[in-house]
Amino acid sequence: MLTGLFKQMLKIGLLLTDSSAPEFRKKFGDYADMIQQLFHEAVQSEPSLVPELQFTKFRVFQTDDYPPEDELDSFDAFAITGSPAFAGSDEPWVVKLTEFIRNLIRMKPAIKIVGLCFGHQIVGRALGMDVIPNPEGWETSSTAITLSETGKQFLGINREQVHIVELHHDIVTGPLPENVQLIASTDKCEYQGFYVKDQIITFQGHPEFSVSFMKLMLPYCGQRCQFTESKIRNDLAKLQNPPENGLLRRGLLNFILEKRL
């Protein structure tokens, strides 16, 4: 549970790395809107502490839409959205985003960084790790991830696993930097999240994706990525073990508001 009153307003920069298909945007908004909704719902679940949330969206994919250098210190955090793009590519916008995050980590340690899916991979690359296509293939739908001790402390629970939506084909690999702690893992993906004290939290999964969104996204993605009909049906059935988004979003808000570990 959140304790104590910290700032009356949190300023969060949303780094949008893809624009979802029009049929999804109409109902759910884009990926930055989903992260914004995640934080709003987290605040609503904690009536004893309701800071004002101010969001600024930056469309960083294939553009130079970044906050001015002299305004960076006004932000409490930046969150990097998901994307179908390859986080290990040499595309100029991907390289620029990686450099932006690397510079934040090195030069602005007071600004917190949240990375989800592609965002997690960009943070891993900024930390000096590699991003590669997963030899084990896709990891999809509601998935049980096994928490490390750090992950348990971060979420404030004692059990071994939580469910989170997965929808990725790429992974972060390589040695874990000394100052980085592992949050969780699965058989298909060793690095399901990173934590750097008071600075970084990432998840390979999608705590911002709802079950209703995934019921539409899984067939949409499956058709475009040539999933078998059997796999799509199985992925939809896995949603009966719903992702624990409430638990995950409270952890993310806690991270931005205060020091948990």
Secondary structure, 3 states (H helix, E strand, C coil): CCCCCCCCEEEEEEEECCCCCHHHHHHHCCHHHHHHHHHHHHHHCCCCCCCEEEEEEEECCCCCCCCCHHHHHHCCEEEECCCCCCCCCCCHHHHHHHHHHHHHHHHCCCCEEEEECHHHHHHHHHCCCEEEECCCCCEEEEEEEEECHHHHHHHCCCCCEEEEEEEECEEEECCCCCCCEEEEECCCCCCCEEEECCCEEEECCCCCCCHHHHHHHHHHHHHHCCCCHHHHHHHHHHCCCCCCHHHHHHHHHHHHHCCCC
